[in-house]
Amino acid sequence: MVKELKNTVAQKLREKGSMELDGITVHFWTGHDKDNIATYNKWNKVKSCSFYNQNLTGDNGHIVVTGIMQIPRHEVLEYATKLGLKVHSGVTLDTNLIVLGSENISPTKIAKALKLIEKGHRIEFLDENAFLEIVLDNLDMNEITCEKKLEETEKRKKAVKKKKVRKPVSSTIQQISNKLNGQTFVISGTFRKHSPGELKELISKFGGKSTGSISAKTNYLLAGENIGPSKLEKVKKLNIPIISEDDFLRMIE
């Protein structure tokens, strides 16, 4: 029998099993059995955070990874540090980005994040595909060694140019308008005038919200070039409007 968690909110989340968080379905860790614990430990084996954080100041952000992703945990942390993100094992006041795997997400980490958000701290959540898109967009393709990549990777190798690393949305962004109040956006692809990070900041400044994955709560897909076919298929299925960068800029004029 799995012992109850000391954090009562985390225990309730674990008992619940799953929840929707910024349009992402979160599947919580509920315990291990003898058959999967060895595989789980091997997949998530990493060196200390201090090893990955050598020479990093955290200016590009502080990241926490939780759950099982498509690639081993040590590769996720390596890519994060190559993006200039300082990695941490637990959620703290410095945390401004949490990457969520497809399963076994820590209810304790999410409970701590939700408590900080209630106090006004800004934390952005990304699912594994959104994080890997950032990796593909920002790192030289020779540095990408993971076996499982996103759809259309071969096309991206030719189309994606190396860009300046974008920072996560700052916790100090001030809202300047309510034009986008109640509107939720998913950003995907590459853009001519702004980076995805800059578009997220604009959405926040005008009262809107950006998430990493498409759901029934999504109001618009803000699409650039080289958008994944899976996203297009999903927005068509849910009848979600697709807008361009210029369309978006006209919305906030």
C-alpha positions as CSV (number, residue, x, y, z in Angstrom):
1,M,0.0,0.0,0.0
2,V,1.3,3.5,-1.0
3,K,1.8,5.8,2.0
4,E,-0.2,9.0,2.0
5,L,1.6,12.2,1.1
6,K,2.4,14.7,3.8
7,N,1.1,17.5,1.6
8,T,-2.7,17.2,1.9
9,V,-3.4,19.0,-1.4
10,A,-0.9,16.7,-3.2
11,Q,-2.6,13.7,-1.6
12,K,-6.0,14.9,-2.9
13,L,-4.5,15.4,-6.4
14,R,-3.1,11.9,-6.4
15,E,-6.4,10.4,-5.3
16,K,-8.1,12.4,-8.1
17,G,-5.7,10.8,-10.6
18,S,-5.8,13.6,-13.2
19,M,-6.7,17.2,-13.9
20,E,-6.7,19.9,-16.6
21,L,-4.0,22.5,-16.2
22,D,-3.7,25.3,-18.7
23,G,-5.3,23.0,-21.3
24,I,-3.0,20.1,-20.5
25,T,-4.3,16.8,-19.1
26,V,-2.1,16.0,-16.2
27,H,-1.9,12.3,-15.2
28,F,-0.5,12.0,-11.6
29,W,1.8,9.5,-10.1
30,T,-0.2,7.0,-8.1
31,G,2.6,4.6,-7.0
32,H,4.9,1.9,-8.5
33,D,4.6,-1.8,-8.8
34,K,7.4,-4.4,-9.0
35,D,7.2,-4.6,-12.8
36,N,7.7,-0.9,-13.7
37,I,9.9,0.5,-11.0
38,A,13.2,-0.7,-12.5
39,T,12.3,0.8,-15.9
40,Y,11.0,4.0,-14.3
41,N,14.2,4.5,-12.3
42,K,16.4,3.9,-15.3
43,W,14.4,6.3,-17.6
44,N,14.5,9.1,-15.0
45,K,18.1,8.6,-13.8
46,V,20.0,11.9,-13.8
47,K,23.1,13.5,-12.4
48,S,22.7,16.3,-9.8
49,C,21.1,19.6,-10.8
50,S,24.4,21.3,-9.9
51,F,26.1,19.3,-12.6
52,Y,23.7,20.5,-15.3
53,N,23.6,24.0,-14.0
54,Q,27.3,24.7,-14.3
55,N,28.0,28.3,-15.5
56,L,24.3,29.1,-15.7
57,T,22.9,32.2,-14.1
58,G,19.2,31.4,-14.5
59,D,18.6,34.6,-16.5
60,N,16.7,32.6,-19.2
61,G,14.5,31.1,-16.5
62,H,14.2,28.3,-13.9
63,I,12.7,25.0,-15.0
64,V,11.3,21.9,-13.2
65,V,10.5,18.7,-15.1
66,T,8.0,16.2,-13.8
67,G,6.6,13.0,-15.2
68,I,7.8,10.5,-17.9
69,M,8.5,12.1,-21.3
70,Q,9.3,10.6,-24.7
71,I,13.0,10.9,-24.1
72,P,15.0,10.1,-20.9
73,R,15.1,12.6,-18.1
74,H,18.8,13.4,-18.5
75,E,18.3,14.4,-22.1
76,V,15.5,16.7,-21.2
77,L,17.7,18.4,-18.6
78,E,20.6,18.7,-21.1
79,Y,18.4,20.4,-23.6
80,A,17.0,22.7,-21.0
81,T,20.5,23.9,-19.9
82,K,21.5,24.3,-23.6
83,L,18.6,26.7,-23.8
84,G,20.0,28.6,-20.8
85,L,17.4,27.4,-18.4
86,K,18.5,26.5,-14.9
87,V,17.1,23.1,-13.8
88,H,15.7,22.3,-10.3
89,S,14.5,19.1,-8.8
90,G,11.7,20.8,-6.9
91,V,9.3,23.8,-7.2
92,T,10.6,27.0,-5.5
93,L,10.0,30.7,-5.6
94,D,12.4,30.9,-8.6
95,T,10.4,28.4,-10.7
96,N,8.7,30.0,-13.7
97,L,8.5,27.0,-16.1
98,I,7.3,23.5,-15.5
99,V,7.5,20.8,-18.2
100,L,4.8,18.0,-17.8
101,G,5.4,14.5,-19.1
102,S,2.6,12.3,-20.3
103,E,2.3,10.3,-17.1
104,N,3.5,9.9,-13.5
105,I,3.5,13.6,-12.8
106,S,4.4,14.5,-9.3
107,P,1.3,15.7,-7.3
108,T,3.5,17.3,-4.7
109,K,5.3,19.5,-7.3
110,I,1.9,20.6,-8.9
111,A,0.4,21.3,-5.4
112,K,3.4,23.6,-4.6
113,A,3.1,25.3,-8.0
114,L,-0.6,25.9,-7.5
115,K,0.0,27.4,-4.1
116,L,2.6,29.8,-5.5
117,I,0.2,30.8,-8.3
118,E,-2.5,31.6,-5.7
119,K,0.0,34.0,-4.1
120,G,0.5,35.8,-7.5
121,H,3.6,34.0,-8.7
122,R,3.6,33.4,-12.5
123,I,4.4,29.8,-13.6
124,E,4.0,28.6,-17.2
125,F,3.2,25.0,-17.9
126,L,4.3,23.2,-21.1
127,D,3.5,19.7,-22.2
128,E,6.4,17.5,-23.5
129,N,5.6,18.2,-27.2
130,A,5.6,22.0,-26.7
131,F,8.9,21.7,-24.9
132,L,10.4,19.6,-27.7
133,E,9.2,22.1,-30.3
134,I,11.2,24.8,-28.4
135,V,14.2,22.5,-28.5
136,L,13.9,21.9,-32.2
137,D,13.4,25.7,-32.9
138,N,16.3,26.9,-30.9
139,L,19.1,24.3,-31.0
140,D,21.4,23.3,-33.9
141,M,19.9,20.1,-35.3
142,N,23.3,18.4,-34.8
143,E,22.8,18.7,-31.1
144,I,19.4,16.8,-31.1
145,T,20.1,13.2,-30.3
146,C,16.8,11.9,-28.9
147,E,15.4,9.0,-30.8
148,K,11.7,10.1,-30.6
149,K,11.2,13.5,-32.2
150,L,8.1,15.4,-33.1
151,E,6.2,14.9,-36.3
152,E,7.7,16.4,-39.4
153,T,11.2,16.6,-37.9
154,E,12.9,16.0,-41.2
155,K,11.1,19.0,-42.7
156,R,12.0,21.1,-39.7
157,K,15.7,20.4,-40.3
158,K,15.5,22.2,-43.6
159,A,13.0,24.9,-42.6
160,V,14.0,26.0,-39.1
161,K,16.9,28.4,-38.8
162,K,18.8,28.8,-35.6
163,K,17.2,31.5,-33.5
164,K,18.0,33.5,-30.4
165,V,16.8,31.6,-27.4
166,R,13.6,33.0,-26.1
167,K,12.9,33.3,-22.4
168,P,9.8,32.1,-20.7
169,V,7.1,34.6,-20.0
170,S,8.3,36.9,-17.3
171,S,6.6,36.9,-13.9
172,T,6.6,40.7,-14.0
173,I,4.6,41.3,-17.2
174,Q,2.0,44.1,-16.6
175,Q,-1.4,43.9,-18.3
176,I,-2.0,47.1,-20.4
177,S,-5.4,46.2,-22.0
178,N,-8.3,43.8,-21.6
179,K,-8.8,43.3,-25.3
180,L,-8.1,39.6,-25.0
181,N,-9.8,38.9,-21.7
182,G,-11.2,35.4,-21.6
183,Q,-9.4,34.3,-24.7
184,T,-7.0,31.3,-24.7
185,F,-4.4,30.9,-27.5
186,V,-2.1,28.1,-28.5
187,I,1.0,29.2,-30.4
188,S,2.6,26.9,-32.9
189,G,5.2,27.3,-35.7
190,T,7.7,29.9,-36.7
191,F,6.9,33.6,-37.2
192,R,8.3,36.5,-39.3
193,K,7.9,39.4,-36.9
194,H,7.9,37.9,-33.4
195,S,9.2,34.9,-31.5
196,P,6.6,32.6,-29.8
197,G,7.9,34.0,-26.5
198,E,7.2,37.5,-27.6
199,L,3.7,36.6,-28.8
200,K,3.0,35.0,-25.4
201,E,4.0,38.2,-23.7
202,L,1.7,40.2,-26.0
203,I,-1.2,37.9,-25.2
204,S,-0.6,38.3,-21.4
205,K,-0.2,42.1,-21.8
206,F,-3.6,42.3,-23.5
207,G,-5.3,40.1,-20.9
208,G,-5.3,36.8,-22.7
209,K,-3.9,33.4,-21.9
210,S,-1.5,31.1,-23.8
211,T,-1.2,27.3,-23.3
212,G,0.9,24.6,-24.7
213,S,-1.7,22.2,-26.1
214,I,-5.0,22.4,-27.9
215,S,-8.2,21.6,-26.0
216,A,-11.9,22.4,-26.1
217,K,-11.1,25.5,-24.1
218,T,-8.8,26.9,-26.8
219,N,-10.2,30.0,-28.6
220,Y,-7.6,30.4,-31.3
221,L,-4.6,28.6,-32.8
222,L,-2.0,31.3,-33.6
223,A,-0.2,29.6,-36.4
224,G,3.1,30.3,-38.1
225,E,5.1,28.3,-40.7
226,N,5.9,24.6,-40.2
227,I,3.0,24.0,-37.9
228,G,2.6,20.3,-37.0
229,P,-0.1,18.4,-38.9
230,S,-1.4,16.9,-35.6
231,K,-2.3,20.3,-34.3
232,L,-4.1,21.3,-37.5
233,E,-6.1,18.1,-37.4
234,K,-7.1,18.7,-33.8
235,V,-8.2,22.3,-34.3
236,K,-10.3,21.3,-37.4
237,K,-11.9,18.6,-35.3
238,L,-12.7,21.0,-32.5
239,N,-13.7,23.9,-35.0
240,I,-11.1,26.2,-33.5
241,P,-10.3,29.3,-35.6
242,I,-6.7,29.5,-37.0
243,I,-5.2,32.9,-37.1
244,S,-2.0,34.3,-38.6
245,E,0.6,36.5,-36.9
246,D,-0.9,39.5,-38.8
247,D,-4.5,38.5,-37.8
248,F,-3.3,38.5,-34.1
249,L,-1.6,41.9,-34.4
250,R,-4.8,43.4,-35.9
251,M,-6.7,42.0,-32.9
252,I,-4.6,44.0,-30.4
253,E,-4.3,47.2,-32.5
